[in-house]
């Protein structure tokens, strides 16, 4: 049981670091406007609307990669078939919270769910995660 919890914590941390790191690189390449005030919805909507498409794609890529990397780590540590899906769900939840707090185009709102789920699917296949029978050690 401790190993299962540890695998989920390690996967979630991996996902967080990947999303944060990729988004940081995106902000270095495409800096946000200095006068951006996210507390003012009208100003934020106008400023975020001017962000170039590649910067938005980097964010979606971060969501996908976070779920992929975190799901892979969680699955490899304990090998549970559902590990990548739990991590992908956590990444999707974080992305949904982000799009609720900051205005995003509709396609990114959809990608906030789809990209992490695709990352979880890829992690499942990469890690070779599949349901397995219970052994004496699992009981």
SERO-4910 file (N, C-alpha, C, O; in steps of 0.05 Angstrom, whole numbers):
BEGIN
 pado doro    nc1    nc2    nc3   cac1   cac2   cac3    cc1    cc2    cc3    oc1    oc2    oc3
  Unk    A     16    -24      0      0      0      0     17     25      0     11     44    -14
  Unk    A     39     25     16     56     48     17     70     53    -10     74     76    -18
  Unk    A     76     31    -23     89     34    -50     69     46    -70     77     61    -88
  Unk    A     44     39    -68     23     50    -86     21     80    -81     21     96   -100
  Unk    A     19     88    -56     17    116    -49     42    131    -58     40    153    -69
  Unk    A     65    119    -53     90    132    -62     92    135    -92    102    155   -102
  Unk    A     81    115   -107     82    118   -136     64    140   -146     71    155   -165
  Unk    A     41    144   -133     23    166   -140     35    193   -133     34    212   -149
  Unk    A     47    195   -110     61    220   -102     84    226   -121     86    249   -130
  Unk    A    100    206   -127    122    211   -146    112    218   -174    123    236   -186
  Unk    A     91    205   -183     79    212   -209     68    241   -209     72    255   -228
  Unk    A     54    248   -188     43    275   -186     65    296   -186     62    317   -199
  Unk    A     86    291   -170    108    310   -169    122    312   -196    129    334   -205
  Unk    A    125    290   -210    137    290   -236    120    306   -255    131    323   -271
  Unk    A     94    302   -255     76    317   -272     78    347   -266     79    363   -285
  Unk    A     77    354   -241     79    382   -233    104    395   -244    104    417   -255
  Unk    A    127    382   -240    153    393   -248    154    395   -279    164    415   -289
  Unk    A    143    375   -293    143    377   -322    126    400   -332    135    415   -349
  Unk    A    102    402   -322     84    424   -330     97    451   -324     97    469   -340
  Unk    A    106    454   -299    118    479   -291    143    485   -308    146    508   -317
  Unk    A    160    466   -313    184    471   -328    179    478   -357    191    497   -368
  Unk    A    161    464   -370    154    470   -398    141    497   -400    146    512   -418
  Unk    A    122    503   -381    110    530   -382    130    552   -376    127    574   -388
  Unk    A    149    547   -359    170    567   -354    186    572   -379    192    595   -386
  Unk    A    193    551   -394    208    554   -419    191    570   -439    200    588   -453
  Unk    A    165    564   -439    146    579   -457    146    608   -450    145    625   -468
  Unk    A    146    615   -424    145    643   -415    172    657   -421    172    681   -426
  Unk    A    194    642   -422    219    654   -429    220    660   -459    231    681   -467
  Unk    A    208    643   -475    208    647   -504    187    668   -511    192    686   -528
  Unk    A    164    667   -499    142    685   -504    134    699   -477    115    690   -465
  Unk    A    148    720   -469    141    733   -444    113    744   -444    103    754   -464
  Unk    A    100    742   -420     73    755   -417     76    785   -417     97    795   -409
  Unk    A     56    799   -425     57    829   -424     62    838   -395     50    827   -376
  Unk    A     78    858   -392     86    868   -366     62    881   -351     61    881   -327
  Unk    A     44    892   -366     21    906   -354     -3    887   -350    -25    897   -346
  Unk    A      2    862   -350    -20    842   -348    -30    842   -319    -15    837   -300
  Unk    A    -56    847   -316    -70    847   -290    -92    826   -292   -113    831   -302
  Unk    A    -86    802   -281   -105    780   -283   -130    784   -265   -150    770   -268
  Unk    A   -129    804   -247   -152    810   -230   -173    826   -245   -196    826   -237
  Unk    A   -166    838   -267   -184    853   -284   -191    837   -308   -175    835   -327
  Unk    A   -215    824   -309   -221    805   -331   -220    818   -359   -212    804   -378
  Unk    A   -228    843   -361   -228    855   -388   -200    859   -398   -194    853   -421
  Unk    A   -182    869   -381   -154    873   -388   -140    846   -393   -125    843   -413
  Unk    A   -146    827   -376   -134    800   -379   -142    787   -405   -126    776   -419
  Unk    A   -168    789   -411   -179    777   -436   -166    789   -460   -158    775   -479
  Unk    A   -163    816   -460   -151    829   -483   -121    822   -485   -111    816   -507
  Unk    A   -107    822   -463    -78    816   -463    -73    787   -471    -55    782   -487
  Unk    A    -88    769   -459    -84    741   -465    -93    734   -494    -83    714   -505
  Unk    A   -111    749   -505   -119    745   -533    -97    752   -552    -97    742   -575
  Unk    A    -78    768   -544    -55    776   -561    -32    757   -559    -12    760   -573
  Unk    A    -33    737   -542    -11    718   -539    -10    701   -564    -31    691   -574
  Unk    A     14    697   -575     16    682   -600      8    652   -597     11    641   -576
  Unk    A     -1    640   -619    -10    612   -619     12    593   -609      6    575   -594
  Unk    A     37    597   -617     58    578   -607     60    578   -576     66    557   -564
  Unk    A     56    601   -564     57    602   -535     34    586   -523     37    572   -502
  Unk    A     10    587   -535    -12    571   -525     -8    542   -530    -16    525   -513
  Unk    A      4    535   -552     10    507   -558     30    495   -538     29    471   -531
  Unk    A     48    512   -529     68    503   -508     53    495   -483     60    475   -470
  Unk    A     33    510   -475     17    504   -451      3    477   -455      3    460   -437
  Unk    A     -9    473   -478    -23    447   -483     -3    424   -483     -8    403   -472
  Unk    A     20    429   -495     42    409   -495     51    402   -466     56    379   -460
  Unk    A     51    423   -449     59    418   -421     38    401   -407     46    383   -391
  Unk    A     13    405   -412     -8    388   -400     -5    359   -409     -7    341   -393
  Unk    A      0    355   -435      3    328   -446     28    315   -434     27    292   -424
  Unk    A     50    329   -434     76    318   -424     75    313   -394     87    293   -385
  Unk    A     62    330   -379     60    326   -350     45    300   -344     54    284   -328
  Unk    A     23    296   -358      8    271   -354     23    247   -364     23    226   -351
  Unk    A     37    249   -386     53    227   -397     76    220   -378     79    197   -370
  Unk    A     92    240   -371    115    234   -353    107    225   -325    118    206   -315
  Unk    A     87    239   -314     78    232   -287     65    205   -286     69    189   -268
  Unk    A     49    199   -307     35    173   -308     55    151   -312     52    129   -301
  Unk    A     76    156   -328     96    136   -333    111    129   -308    115    106   -301
  Unk    A    119    150   -293    134    146   -268    116    130   -248    126    111   -236
  Unk    A     92    138   -245     74    125   -226     70     96   -233     70     78   -216
  Unk    A     67     91   -259     62     63   -268     87     46   -265     85     23   -258
  Unk    A    110     57   -270    135     41   -269    142     35   -240    154     14   -234
  Unk    A    135     52   -221    142     47   -193    125     24   -182    136      7   -168
  Unk    A     99     23   -188     82      2   -176     68    -15   -197     59    -37   -191
  Unk    A     66     -5   -221     55    -22   -242     25    -25   -242     14    -45   -253
  Unk    A     10     -8   -230    -19     -9   -229    -29      2   -256    -20     23   -265
  Unk    A    -49    -11   -267    -60     -3   -293    -73     25   -292    -74     39   -312
  Unk    A    -83     32   -268    -98     57   -266    -80     81   -258    -89    104   -258
  Unk    A    -55     76   -252    -37     98   -243    -35    121   -263    -38    144   -256
  Unk    A    -30    115   -289    -28    137   -308    -54    153   -310    -54    177   -315
  Unk    A    -76    139   -307   -102    152   -309   -108    171   -286   -120    192   -289
  Unk    A    -98    163   -262   -101    180   -239    -85    206   -242    -94    228   -237
  Unk    A    -60    202   -251    -43    226   -255    -54    243   -277    -54    268   -275
  Unk    A    -63    231   -299    -75    247   -321   -100    262   -311   -104    285   -319
  Unk    A   -115    250   -294   -139    264   -282   -130    287   -265   -143    308   -265
  Unk    A   -109    284   -250    -99    306   -233    -89    329   -251    -94    353   -245
  Unk    A    -75    323   -272    -65    344   -291    -89    358   -304    -90    382   -306
  Unk    A   -109    342   -313   -133    354   -325   -147    372   -305   -156    393   -312
  Unk    A   -150    363   -280   -163    379   -260   -148    406   -256   -160    427   -254
  Unk    A   -121    405   -254   -106    429   -251   -109    447   -276   -111    472   -273
  Unk    A   -110    436   -300   -114    452   -324   -141    464   -324   -144    487   -332
  Unk    A   -161    450   -315   -189    461   -314   -190    484   -294   -203    504   -300
  Unk    A   -177    481   -272   -176    503   -252   -163    527   -265   -172    550   -261
  Unk    A   -142    523   -280   -128    545   -293   -146    559   -313   -147    584   -313
  Unk    A   -160    544   -329   -177    557   -349   -201    570   -337   -213    588   -349
  Unk    A   -209    562   -313   -231    575   -299   -221    602   -286   -237    621   -283
  Unk    A   -196    603   -279   -185    627   -267   -176    648   -287   -178    672   -282
  Unk    A   -166    638   -310   -155    656   -330   -169    651   -356   -172    628   -364
  Unk    A   -178    671   -370   -192    667   -395   -175    652   -416   -152    660   -421
  Unk    A   -186    632   -428   -172    616   -449   -192    613   -473   -216    613   -469
  Unk    A   -181    610   -497   -199    604   -520   -212    577   -516   -202    560   -501
  Unk    A   -234    573   -530   -249    548   -528   -233    524   -534   -235    503   -521
  Unk    A   -216    526   -555   -200    502   -562   -181    494   -540   -175    470   -537
  Unk    A   -171    514   -524   -153    507   -502   -170    495   -478   -160    479   -463
  Unk    A   -195    504   -476   -212    493   -455   -216    463   -461   -216    446   -442
  Unk    A   -220    456   -486   -223    428   -494   -197    413   -490   -197    391   -480
  Unk    A   -175    426   -497   -149    413   -495   -141    409   -466   -125    391   -460
  Unk    A   -152    424   -447   -146    421   -419   -154    393   -409   -143    383   -390
  Unk    A   -174    382   -422   -183    355   -415   -170    334   -434   -161    313   -425
  Unk    A   -170    340   -460   -161    320   -479   -131    315   -478   -123    292   -478
  Unk    A   -115    336   -475    -86    332   -475    -76    315   -452    -60    296   -456
  Unk    A    -85    320   -427    -76    302   -406    -86    273   -409    -72    254   -403
  Unk    A   -110    270   -419   -120    242   -423   -104    228   -445    -99    204   -442
  Unk    A    -97    242   -466    -79    230   -486    -52    223   -474    -40    203   -481
  Unk    A    -42    241   -456    -17    235   -443    -19    211   -425      0    195   -424
  Unk    A    -41    208   -411    -46    184   -395    -47    159   -411    -37    138   -404
  Unk    A    -60    161   -435    -61    138   -453    -34    130   -463    -27    106   -463
  Unk    A    -18    150   -470      9    144   -480     26    132   -457     42    114   -462
  Unk    A     23    142   -433     38    132   -410     31    103   -405     48     86   -398
  Unk    A      5     97   -408     -4     69   -403     10     50   -423     18     29   -416
  Unk    A     11     59   -448     24     42   -468     54     41   -465     66     20   -469
  Unk    A     67     63   -459     96     64   -455    105     47   -432    125     33   -434
  Unk    A     90     48   -410     98     34   -386     90      5   -387     97    -11   -370
  Unk    A     74     -2   -407     64    -30   -409     45    -36   -387     43    -59   -378
  Unk    A     30    -15   -378     11    -19   -356    -13    -34   -367    -26    -26   -387
  Unk    A    -20    -55   -353    -44    -70   -359    -54    -83   -334    -38    -88   -316
  Unk    A    -79    -89   -332    -89   -102   -308    -74   -128   -303    -69   -143   -322
  Unk    A    -68   -133   -278    -55   -158   -272    -70   -172   -249    -85   -159   -234
  Unk    A    -65   -197   -246    -79   -212   -225    -66   -205   -198    -42   -198   -197
  Unk    A    -82   -206   -177    -72   -201   -151    -53   -224   -143    -58   -248   -148
  Unk    A    -32   -217   -130    -14   -237   -119    -15   -235    -88    -29   -218    -77
  Unk    A     -2   -254    -76     -2   -254    -46      9   -228    -35      0   -219    -14
  Unk    A     29   -216    -48     40   -191    -39     21   -168    -40     24   -148    -25
  Unk    A      0   -169    -58    -19   -147    -61    -41   -147    -40    -54   -127    -35
  Unk    A    -44   -170    -26    -66   -172     -7    -60   -158     18    -77   -158     37
***
